[in-house]
Amino acid sequence: MPKVKKKSERVKADAWFVYILRCSDGSLYTGITTDLGRRIKQHNAGTASRYTRTLLPARIAYQEPHTSRSLALKREWRVKAMSRPEKESLIRRAKRKAPQE
């Protein structure tokens, strides 16, 4: 009999992420994905976007989970519309909220 996944496991498997990358020149790139690890590897291999291809390496500066692609796309659009200072503030606030390792 197949193992039934807990609700928290299903949400993680189906989660979409809005992310912001900090490129080697300090610029910011915003996108969405279902697999952050795979996507950052694609960016750093030069196969994910034309913009980041020449600005390697790129590091994840911010990530935000969403329950659907639609919600992630809407949030991505709002983040892309932010000014750079607003994006930097978003990144700083997220770092303050993150548990210290």
N, C-alpha and C positions, 0 to 999 in steps of 0.2 A: 504494500500500500504506500503511495507517495506521501512524503512528509508535507504537512500543511505549514506554510510559512506564516509567521506572526505578522500582524499588521505593520509593525515597524520595519520588518524585512521587505515587505511588498512595497512600501513607500520608497525605501532606499533604491530598490531595483528599478522602480518606475520614475525616479526623480530626475528632473531636469535642473541644470545649474546655469545661472548667469555668472560669468567670471570676468575679471579684469586682469590682464597681463601687464606687467611692467617690462618693457623691452629694453635692450641694452643701451639705447640712447635716452632712456628715461620716459619715453612716450608710453601712453596707455592704450591698450587694445581691449575691446569688449566683445564677448561672444556668448553663445550658449552651447551646451553639450549634455549628454547623459553620462559621460565617462571622462572625468577631469584628467585622470592619469594618462589615458590614451590620447586625449586632445593635446595636452602639454607636450607629449612626446612627438605628436604630429607637427606642432608648431616648431619645436626645436629641431626637427628633421627637415624643416623647410617645405613641408607638404600640406600645411593646413590653410595658410592664407598668404596672399601676395605681400600684404603689408608686413607681417612679421618675418617673412622669409629673409629679408636683408637686415633684420634688427635682432639677431640672435646673440646670446641666449635670452629667452623670455622666461619670466618667473610669475607664478600666480600671486597676485597681490590681494585679490578679493574673490570670494565665492559666496553664492547665495542659492539655496535649494528652492525648487518650486515643484508643485505636484503635477503640473502638466506643461506640455510644450507651449500651449497658448499663453499661459501665465508667464512663462519664461521669456517668450518673445515680446510680450507687452512690457515686461520689466527691462529687458535689454534695450528696447526703444527708448524708455525713460532715462536709463543710465547713459546711453549714447547722446541724449539731448542735454545732459548736464555739462556745466563748464568744468574745466580741469580742477579748479579749486574745490568744487562740489564733489568731484570724484575722489580727490585726495582726502577730503573730510570723511567720505563714506568709508574709505580704506582704513583711516585712522580709528574711526568709531568701531569698526569690526575687529580691529586688532585689540582694542581695549576690552571688548566683550569676550574675546577668545580666552579659553583657559590657558594659563601659563604652563609651559612644558618644562 
